[in-house]
Amino acid sequence: MKRLARRLLFALFLFFPVLASDAQEPKALPLPDERYKADILLVVAHPDDEGAATPYLARALDEHKRIAVVFGTRGSSGANEAGAEQAAALGAIREIEARNALTTLGITNVWFLGGQDTASQNVLQSLANWDHGASLEQLVRLVRLTHPEVILTFLPGTFIGEDHGDHQASGVLATEAFDLAGDPASFPEQLAGPTKRLEPFLENLRPWQPKKIYYFADADREDIFRGKGPDYSVKEISKLSKQPYWRMALDSFRAHQTQAKSFLDKIAQMDEAQIEKMATSDGGWTDALHFVLGKSLVGGSVTGDLFDGLTPGAIPFARSDVSPEPALPNLSVELGGPYSFYAEFRRAHGLTNLPHPEPPEIALQAPGTLVIPLWVRNRTAKTQEVTLSVALPTGWTTQDGTGKFTVAAKQVAATRIEITLPALAENGAKKLEPQEISVHAESNGQSVGEIKLRVELRKRALPQ
């Protein structure tokens, strides 16, 4: 009997813990960390580039929007107006300056991709110097972490203006991340969860499809951007700070001492009336902001507010509609380099509505050299001879790249034409009108392509 009693007690001991377990409340599985949720993700290249959108960010904060910012570089190759530090040490300082500038607005979620500054107008050089694939992976990770409703960034394209290749690169990466972050087949190691304790590689993120992407242009001209997106006044008064939005932007910019100490020292000596007069006459501080709608997956009007048509919650992943490849003749000559890249980029990302100058354009320092990259495409079954010539303004001369060339059957060959740009007159006009040049290609006495390019000469400009 005692043995039987012990067996019964042992059986009850095993049975009741199961019953107790069955009675427990369900355990909630972990969800994404809401502290990092963003309504707007701003993607720019350098510390102080956020200034292109700071007045709008101040407005959005008034409307209780959550904002996060990603910088492509730390700005380590610039000059230092505040101290002796250069290179990586300067980059470390500028990271702090950028964080401090955004903290004045109340924005604290800030990341840096770690790209290297690239002083050129060629987006392909910037993407190479940023380690394009690694930077894209990191930006997709940050989109999946922050779950932005809207991405705001530089317009990817070439224009007469500052036309910084790094600015363009930030817009390219932001567009690619917009199209990839919601795709479970892209960077899947970010989405897989760890299956063992202290597993250090798999990240347990979730796909996230942003709903809209907007751009601001790094260009002098504004006519081709009008009506392509919403406009915002920077002169309205903030509900939070009781200051105009442009004034909040200026206060934020004060953190960028290494880039503008001499200017900021002058501002520090002014009273409010003088500051307002300076900002108004300078123009850049009080001009309205113009954004370009890249694409919206939730409808809304083109010129409506950035959040027009948005409702809370995730939306399904939307694969980009790729426009058909344009039909080309059997033998053709086209602009190469960034120009052909952007034609393919707009087609691949469903951005054929994005404004771009026709003919293509660039501003260059003179005296100097203009390089015109070309693709020569031969789709025929035999080698073809092509003659390249160029029509130039007075005083411009061809260095290299014209004459007769052969292209093998079924091949695409790269070539370039180099042009010497004349010096500018010392007492000439402050701003010259762009000059048009044309490249003409012939084969067997027939035209196989004509390329036009508008070039503005300046006393100072980024290298091509």
C-alpha positions as MATLAB code, in Angstrom:
seq = 'MKRLARRLLFALFLFFPVLASDAQEPKALPLPDERYKADILLVVAHPDDEGAATPYLARALDEHKRIAVVFGTRGSSGANEAGAEQAAALGAIREIEARNALTTLGITNVWFLGGQDTASQNVLQSLANWDHGASLEQLVRLVRLTHPEVILTFLPGTFIGEDHGDHQASGVLATEAFDLAGDPASFPEQLAGPTKRLEPFLENLRPWQPKKIYYFADADREDIFRGKGPDYSVKEISKLSKQPYWRMALDSFRAHQTQAKSFLDKIAQMDEAQIEKMATSDGGWTDALHFVLGKSLVGGSVTGDLFDGLTPGAIPFARSDVSPEPALPNLSVELGGPYSFYAEFRRAHGLTNLPHPEPPEIALQAPGTLVIPLWVRNRTAKTQEVTLSVALPTGWTTQDGTGKFTVAAKQVAATRIEITLPALAENGAKKLEPQEISVHAESNGQSVGEIKLRVELRKRALPQ';
ca = [
       0.000    0.000    0.000;
       2.763    2.422    0.871;
       4.414    1.740   -2.475;
       1.101    2.393   -4.283;
       0.558    5.656   -2.346;
       4.031    6.894   -3.281;
       3.330    6.146   -6.941;
       0.051    8.096   -6.808;
       1.724   11.086   -5.172;
       4.473   11.063   -7.792;
       1.895   10.933  -10.589;
      -0.030   13.869   -9.088;
       3.225   15.846   -8.757;
       3.879   15.373  -12.470;
       0.268   16.115  -13.481;
      -0.482   19.329  -11.596;
       2.465   21.379  -12.960;
       1.084   20.717  -16.452;
      -2.315   21.984  -15.347;
      -0.741   25.064  -13.816;
       1.200   25.720  -17.007;
      -1.962   25.419  -19.070;
      -3.592   28.056  -16.878;
      -0.869   30.691  -17.462;
      -1.616   33.838  -19.481;
      -0.274   33.796  -23.094;
       3.154   35.318  -23.408;
       3.374   38.272  -25.814;
       6.039   37.924  -28.479;
       8.422   40.879  -28.844;
       7.529   43.557  -31.387;
       9.684   46.256  -33.082;
      11.013   48.909  -30.729;
       8.614   51.859  -31.041;
      11.227   54.305  -29.746;
      12.772   54.345  -33.210;
       9.596   54.591  -35.269;
       9.813   57.574  -37.650;
       7.187   59.382  -39.659;
       9.912   61.059  -41.738;
      13.352   59.651  -42.551;
      15.646   62.350  -43.938;
      18.580   60.954  -45.954;
      21.372   63.415  -46.831;
      25.094   63.318  -47.540;
      27.054   65.609  -45.173;
      26.678   67.290  -41.795;
      24.845   70.608  -42.507;
      22.977   69.118  -45.506;
      20.015   68.687  -43.196;
      19.687   72.472  -43.537;
      18.090   71.916  -46.947;
      15.012   70.666  -45.093;
      15.370   72.001  -41.531;
      12.524   74.559  -41.770;
      10.173   71.816  -42.932;
      11.377   69.486  -40.168;
      10.540   72.197  -37.628;
       7.046   72.429  -39.128;
       6.628   68.650  -39.010;
       7.652   68.597  -35.341;
       4.917   71.172  -34.705;
       2.544   68.572  -36.150;
       3.930   65.918  -33.758;
       5.737   63.959  -36.467;
       8.612   61.696  -35.455;
      11.802   62.340  -37.421;
      15.032   60.404  -37.932;
      18.058   61.458  -40.003;
      20.720   59.478  -41.873;
      23.966   61.090  -43.082;
      26.008   59.388  -45.794;
      29.358   60.770  -44.591;
      30.866   62.591  -41.621;
      32.163   65.460  -43.764;
      35.782   64.668  -42.994;
      37.400   66.150  -46.089;
      36.244   69.752  -45.738;
      37.994   72.790  -44.318;
      37.919   73.554  -40.594;
      37.086   77.119  -39.567;
      37.009   76.353  -35.854;
      40.229   74.479  -35.130;
      43.240   72.567  -36.416;
      41.643   69.106  -36.705;
      41.431   67.535  -40.153;
      40.460   64.261  -41.863;
      39.027   61.595  -39.514;
      39.337   63.891  -36.475;
      37.343   66.574  -38.294;
      34.739   63.960  -39.213;
      34.364   63.030  -35.541;
      33.767   66.693  -34.681;
      31.294   67.198  -37.510;
      29.296   64.195  -36.395;
      28.888   65.851  -33.001;
      27.997   69.172  -34.669;
      25.312   67.475  -36.769;
      23.844   65.736  -33.736;
      23.852   69.002  -31.783;
      22.220   70.875  -34.679;
      19.364   68.374  -34.816;
      19.051   68.215  -31.038;
      18.151   71.932  -31.035;
      14.997   70.880  -32.883;
      14.420   67.840  -30.681;
      15.641   65.231  -33.206;
      17.872   62.632  -31.567;
      17.636   59.521  -33.755;
      20.596   60.146  -36.065;
      22.825   57.679  -37.949;
      25.895   57.849  -40.209;
      26.572   55.388  -43.025;
      30.331   55.961  -42.940;
      30.830   56.904  -46.606;
      33.873   58.925  -47.626;
      33.585   62.499  -48.904;
      33.999   62.684  -52.669;
      34.668   66.101  -54.175;
      33.154   65.710  -57.637;
      29.893   66.036  -59.523;
      29.972   62.393  -60.617;
      27.526   60.283  -58.624;
      29.260   57.098  -59.768;
      32.488   58.187  -58.083;
      30.601   58.895  -54.867;
      28.817   55.545  -54.920;
      32.140   53.762  -55.475;
      33.830   55.722  -52.680;
      30.924   55.007  -50.324;
      31.107   51.250  -51.016;
      27.701   51.285  -52.653;
      26.584   47.788  -51.649;
      27.577   48.109  -47.984;
      25.995   51.567  -47.680;
      22.775   50.327  -49.263;
      22.624   47.355  -46.901;
      23.046   49.691  -43.945;
      20.377   52.113  -45.166;
      17.909   49.279  -45.784;
      18.608   48.166  -42.208;
      17.801   51.659  -40.914;
      14.567   51.837  -42.921;
      13.536   48.492  -41.436;
      14.471   49.761  -37.973;
      12.692   53.136  -38.177;
       9.625   52.156  -40.265;
       9.305   55.589  -41.926;
       6.074   56.656  -43.570;
       7.906   59.153  -45.807;
      11.494   59.345  -47.036;
      12.880   62.812  -47.853;
      16.178   63.176  -49.714;
      18.212   64.878  -52.459;
      16.947   64.521  -56.021;
      19.141   62.040  -57.911;
      20.149   63.780  -61.132;
      22.695   66.109  -62.724;
      21.918   69.824  -62.847;
      23.654   73.164  -63.124;
      24.106   74.053  -59.464;
      26.300   72.715  -56.696;
      25.476   69.286  -58.128;
      27.545   67.494  -55.497;
      28.015   63.816  -56.310;
      27.591   62.914  -52.630;
      24.237   64.714  -52.534;
      23.177   62.719  -55.560;
      24.432   59.487  -53.966;
      22.262   60.006  -50.894;
      19.220   60.328  -53.171;
      20.186   57.230  -55.138;
      20.610   55.139  -51.977;
      17.399   56.462  -50.435;
      15.474   55.524  -53.593;
      17.013   52.055  -53.683;
      16.237   51.538  -49.984;
      12.627   52.694  -50.564;
      12.274   49.940  -53.159;
      14.147   47.196  -51.258;
      13.328   47.535  -47.550;
       9.897   45.941  -47.962;
      11.202   43.066  -50.075;
      11.693   39.922  -47.946;
      14.128   38.596  -50.569;
      16.464   41.605  -50.149;
      19.103   41.301  -47.404;
      17.182   38.364  -45.850;
      19.819   37.929  -43.146;
      18.438   41.138  -41.623;
      15.006   39.524  -41.318;
      15.902   36.095  -39.944;
      15.734   35.655  -36.191;
      18.468   34.006  -34.112;
      17.850   30.376  -33.208;
      20.410   30.072  -30.445;
      21.566   32.164  -27.533;
      24.065   34.938  -28.295;
      23.795   34.391  -32.053;
      25.500   37.577  -33.358;
      24.533   37.692  -37.046;
      20.784   37.423  -37.647;
      18.893   40.611  -36.791;
      15.169   39.749  -36.492;
      14.014   42.904  -38.301;
      10.835   42.999  -40.371;
      10.345   44.162  -43.962;
       8.997   47.696  -44.191;
       7.576   49.426  -47.253;
       7.699   53.241  -46.970;
       4.647   54.919  -48.460;
       6.096   58.002  -50.166;
       9.439   59.419  -51.256;
      10.042   63.130  -51.868;
      13.097   64.942  -53.189;
      14.638   68.418  -52.992;
      16.913   69.547  -55.807;
      20.578   70.582  -55.661;
      20.079   72.875  -58.674;
      20.067   76.567  -59.564;
      17.008   76.505  -61.802;
      13.578   75.932  -60.319;
      11.267   76.059  -63.338;
      11.356   72.322  -64.061;
      10.434   71.508  -60.446;
       7.406   73.785  -60.140;
       4.161   71.894  -59.657;
       5.998   68.588  -59.141;
       5.371   68.525  -55.401;
       4.316   70.623  -52.400;
       5.684   74.077  -51.491;
       6.138   75.214  -47.900;
       6.635   78.715  -46.540;
       9.438   79.042  -43.996;
       8.112   82.338  -42.627;
       5.196   80.913  -40.660;
       5.464   80.933  -36.873;
       6.142   77.704  -34.991;
       3.530   76.741  -32.431;
       6.261   75.340  -30.191;
       9.029   77.943  -30.338;
       6.955   81.013  -31.357;
       9.628   81.763  -33.975;
       9.530   81.622  -37.779;
      10.628   78.288  -39.159;
      13.563   79.914  -40.993;
      14.771   81.311  -37.645;
      14.683   77.851  -36.084;
      16.731   76.594  -39.024;
      19.322   79.328  -38.480;
      19.555   78.526  -34.774;
      20.076   74.867  -35.638;
      22.803   75.782  -38.123;
      24.798   77.545  -35.366;
      26.136   74.121  -34.329;
      28.169   73.827  -37.564;
      31.140   75.852  -36.355;
      33.788   73.981  -38.352;
      32.004   74.836  -41.586;
      30.841   78.400  -40.999;
      32.468   79.957  -37.917;
      33.192   83.282  -39.619;
      29.565   83.629  -40.731;
      28.235   82.514  -37.346;
      30.517   84.950  -35.513;
      28.968   87.782  -37.552;
      25.476   86.527  -36.703;
      26.380   86.477  -33.007;
      27.037   90.239  -33.148;
      23.643   91.077  -34.694;
      20.377   91.925  -33.007;
      17.099   90.357  -34.143;
      16.297   93.111  -36.643;
      19.722   92.794  -38.252;
      19.457   89.011  -38.418;
      16.076   89.239  -40.121;
      17.388   91.802  -42.614;
      20.381   89.584  -43.396;
      18.240   86.478  -43.826;
      15.743   88.259  -46.048;
      18.332   89.936  -48.283;
      20.451   86.792  -48.515;
      17.395   84.940  -49.780;
      18.502   81.415  -49.014;
      17.190   81.482  -45.453;
      13.675   82.767  -46.150;
      12.914   81.253  -49.572;
      10.040   78.781  -49.678;
      10.904   75.083  -49.788;
       9.977   73.148  -52.931;
       9.760   69.358  -52.842;
       9.355   66.928  -55.739;
       7.143   63.867  -55.348;
       9.087   60.803  -56.433;
       6.329   58.276  -55.895;
       3.404   57.585  -53.621;
       2.038   54.117  -52.948;
      -1.025   55.502  -51.144;
      -2.391   58.073  -53.562;
      -2.820   61.721  -52.619;
      -2.277   64.725  -54.864;
       1.095   65.632  -56.363;
       1.226   69.053  -54.728;
      -0.532   68.032  -51.521;
       1.090   67.733  -48.118;
       3.767   65.085  -47.590;
       1.270   63.152  -45.450;
      -1.664   63.518  -47.833;
      -3.325   60.115  -48.218;
      -1.364   58.402  -45.438;
      -3.061   56.210  -42.840;
      -1.334   54.411  -39.939;
      -0.001   50.907  -40.335;
       2.055   48.839  -42.716;
       1.286   48.456  -46.424;
       2.231   45.520  -48.683;
       5.571   45.481  -50.458;
       5.277   47.116  -53.886;
       7.775   46.111  -56.546;
       8.776   48.964  -58.851;
       7.235   49.117  -62.279;
      10.165   48.981  -64.677;
       9.550   50.978  -67.831;
      10.293   49.178  -71.095;
      13.778   49.650  -72.495;
      13.611   52.198  -75.307;
      14.083   50.869  -78.816;
      17.477   51.798  -80.268;
      18.896   51.557  -83.791;
      21.448   48.912  -84.675;
      24.246   51.469  -84.441;
      24.029   54.371  -81.986;
      26.066   56.791  -79.878;
      24.764   58.023  -76.506;
      25.946   59.988  -73.487;
      27.592   57.725  -70.928;
      28.703   58.229  -67.319;
      26.161   59.661  -64.869;
      23.871   60.723  -67.707;
      23.202   57.211  -68.985;
      23.120   55.901  -65.413;
      20.278   58.252  -64.497;
      18.308   57.350  -67.611;
      18.483   53.692  -66.541;
      17.920   54.574  -62.869;
      14.692   56.466  -63.563;
      13.452   53.619  -65.743;
      14.356   50.880  -63.246;
      12.765   52.626  -60.244;
       9.560   53.817  -61.880;
      10.649   57.470  -61.757;
      10.104   58.474  -65.372;
       8.063   61.419  -64.030;
      11.127   62.825  -62.258;
      12.197   66.160  -63.761;
      15.568   66.271  -65.484;
      17.081   68.850  -67.828;
      16.979   68.359  -71.579;
      19.520   68.725  -72.964;
      21.674   67.477  -70.049;
      23.684   70.170  -68.279;
      26.643   70.816  -65.986;
      28.555   73.782  -64.512;
      32.366   73.598  -64.617;
      35.330   75.652  -63.448;
      37.218   77.519  -66.156;
      39.878   77.251  -67.341;
      39.653   73.489  -67.222;
      38.599   70.390  -69.111;
      35.193   69.049  -70.032;
      34.983   65.279  -70.483;
      32.036   63.915  -72.471;
      31.627   60.160  -71.780;
      30.082   58.179  -74.624;
      28.674   54.715  -75.311;
      29.020   53.441  -78.872;
      26.602   50.521  -79.428;
      26.960   48.163  -82.365;
      24.154   45.597  -82.566;
      25.002   44.498  -86.091;
      26.782   41.296  -87.069;
      29.936   43.004  -88.364;
      32.504   45.592  -87.276;
      31.364   49.162  -87.896;
      33.298   52.395  -88.411;
      32.031   55.521  -86.627;
      33.246   59.110  -87.046;
      32.865   61.466  -84.073;
      32.947   65.260  -84.401;
      32.005   68.101  -82.064;
      30.665   71.638  -82.541;
      32.003   74.063  -79.909;
      31.548   77.703  -78.869;
      34.251   80.182  -79.819;
      37.428   79.745  -77.757;
      36.720   76.121  -76.798;
      39.039   73.514  -78.316;
      39.046   69.740  -78.665;
      41.878   67.908  -76.906;
      41.083   64.312  -77.779;
      38.373   61.862  -78.747;
      37.197   62.934  -82.198;
      37.936   61.158  -85.476;
      37.296   57.650  -86.831;
      36.812   54.568  -84.643;
      35.763   50.957  -85.141;
      33.403   48.982  -82.947;
      33.327   45.175  -83.071;
      30.167   43.274  -83.916;
      27.579   42.887  -81.130;
      29.650   45.070  -78.782;
      29.197   48.203  -76.680;
      32.346   50.331  -76.425;
      33.123   53.255  -74.126;
      34.959   56.338  -75.300;
      35.236   60.021  -74.381;
      35.806   63.425  -75.891;
      37.966   65.914  -73.972;
      37.473   69.652  -74.467;
      39.629   72.515  -73.178;
      37.576   75.265  -71.543;
      38.831   78.870  -71.884;
      39.604   81.158  -68.968;
      36.926   83.639  -67.954;
      37.445   87.367  -68.409;
      38.584   89.028  -65.194;
      35.959   91.773  -65.377;
      33.312   89.749  -67.148;
      29.738   89.129  -66.093;
      29.281   87.481  -62.710;
      27.032   84.822  -64.221;
      27.451   83.550  -67.774;
      24.736   81.922  -69.826;
      25.245   78.198  -70.442;
      26.787   77.304  -73.782;
      25.477   74.456  -75.912;
      27.813   71.976  -77.515;
      26.919   69.060  -79.763;
      28.588   65.762  -80.604;
      27.774   64.267  -83.986;
      28.315   60.610  -84.951;
      28.305   59.294  -88.530;
      28.742   55.888  -90.145;
      28.801   55.232  -93.877;
      27.732   58.808  -94.507;
      24.629   58.475  -92.295;
      23.996   60.099  -88.923;
      23.904   57.562  -86.081;
      23.505   60.009  -83.219;
      23.671   63.626  -82.095;
      24.249   64.579  -78.462;
      23.689   68.031  -77.001;
      25.049   69.286  -73.686;
      24.637   72.656  -71.915;
      27.750   73.813  -70.053;
      28.023   76.841  -67.774;
      31.502   78.166  -67.034;
      32.265   79.410  -63.518;
      35.233   80.714  -61.603;
      34.655   78.032  -58.991;
      32.924   74.668  -59.295;
      33.328   71.103  -58.119;
      35.462   68.878  -60.370;
      33.551   66.983  -62.995;
];
